[in-house]
């Protein structure tokens, strides 16, 4: 994949999805001995989903959505991914049914000059550096404030990911993990 991307002047994107809850909070609770610790929770628990890609140079692309990941939602994301692309995309995804669906395969046909998709082995999340982005989302998206509704949760996700997009060296560090170091950028 790396050789083909180099030969065709493309870039490799790693993709994954994550559900984010309004009550995901990285903090710990403490209380005096004999008292129950209390943790603040959102007044109206809700959830939002995000699909994202990262490159080993530290680029981040994402889309938030409310529904379940389906072929239709994934194709919408692929269309948006191509809109902002200046190079051919070599997209590496897991084997989620939405990714492997006939509708996605059909959509990809005729676009081979702009995007190609490759699949990770089943049950190997440690091989996907986008999982490390998901971990950052889990620990940081609601750190500033717990959302009261879906709009606030979406805003938290977008704000968090936009700030990560401005930190390409942080995102590139995901590739330093032992399992995916082979894919780290070589400068």
N, C-alpha and C positions, 0 to 999 in steps of 0.2 A: 504494500500500500504506500509506504514511504517513497519507494523508488518511482512508482507511478505518479505520485503527487509531485515529486521533483521534476520528472520528465515533462509533465503536462502543466507545470506552473500552478498547481493547485495547492489547497491547504486541507489538512486533516482536521475534522471536527469530531469530537466525542459527544454523544448525546445520552441524556437520561431524563426521567420525569420524577417529580416528587410531589406528594400531597403535603400541604402545610396547614397546621391547625392554629386557630386563634390562641390556644393555650400552650403552644410550644414556647418554653421559656428555659433559658440555660442556667438560671440561678439555683442556688441551694437554699433550703430553709433551716433556720436555727431557732431554738427557743430555750428558755431557761429550763433546768431540770424539773420535770413534773408537768410542764406545759406542752401542749401540742403545737408544733410549728404550723404556721399558716402561710400559704402562698397565694398571692393575688391571682385571680383568674378572670378571663374575659366575661363580661356581663352576658354576652350572647355568643356562645361557642359556634364557630363556623369553620369552614375549610375552603382552601383555594389550592389549585394545582399549578405547577410550573413545569414546563419542558425547556431544557437548556442545552446548549452546546458550548464546549470550550475547545480551544486549540492549545497546542503545546507552547505557543508563543504568548499565551495568556489572554486571548480574546474570549469574550463572553457574549453569547446571543441567547435570548430567552423569550418566552411568551407565557403569560398567565392565562388560565382557563378554569371554568367552574365545573365542567362536565367530566365524565370519565374519559380517559385517553382512548379514542377510537381511530380508525383509519381516516375518517373525515377530519378530525382534529389534527392528526399528525400531518396530513396533506396540507392543511392550512399553515401549520408551522413550517413545513418544507417550502411552501410558496414564499412565506415571509423571509425565510433563511436565504433563498435565492435572490430576493429583491435587494438585499443589502450586500450581496456577494460580488466581489470584483475578480475573483478567481474561481476555478472549478472546485467544488466541495467533494471531498472524500469523507463520507459520513459513516461513523462506526456506532452501531446501536446494539442493544441487547435484543433478545428474541421475543419481545413482547408481541402478542398477537396483532396488535395495531400496526407494528412495524413490518410484520411478515405477511400482511394481508394481500389478497389479490388486487384490491383497489390501489394500494400503495405501489405494488409492482407495476400495475398498469400505468399509473401516473408517472413513474420513473421512466417508462419507455419513451424514447424520443428526446430525453433530456440528458443522455449519457455524456454529452459534451459539457454539461453544467454541474451534474451531480451523479455520484455513484455511491451505493450504500453497501456496507459490509457488516457482518454480524459477529458479535462476540460469542464465545462458547456459552452454552447454557449454564446457569447457576455459577457465574463467575463475576459477581459485582466488584470484587477487588481488582479486576482487570480494567475497570472503567474509571478513568480519572474524574469523570463528571460526578461520580459518587462522593468524591471529596468536596466538591462544590455543594452537593446536597447536605453534607455534614455541616458545612459552614452555614448554610441556610437554616438548618435545624437549630443551631446554637446562636445565631445572630439576628434572625429576621424580626423577632419581637423583643429584642433586648432593650430598645429605647422606650417602647410603650406597647402595652397589650391592646390589640384592636377591639373595638366594640361591635364591628359589623364586617361584612365581606369587603366592602369598599375600602375600609381602613386596613384590612389584612392584605388586600391586593396592593395598596399603596406601600405598606411595609415591605412586601416582597420586592416590588419594583425599585423602591429606594435602596434596599440592601443590595440587589443585584447590579443596579447602576453604579453604586459605590465600588463594588468588586470589579466591575468592568474598567474602572479607572486605576486598578491595581494589577496590571498584567503580571508583574513579577510574583505576586502572591498566588495568582491562579497558576502560573507556570510551575510553582513549587509543588503543586499536586502531583506532578510527574516525577518527583523525587522519591516517591514510595517505591519500595523494593519490587512490587509486582508490576509496576508500569514504568519503571525507570528507562526501559528500552525505548520508550516513546518520547522521552524528554528531548527538547530542542538542543541541537548541537550548534554552537556558535563558534 
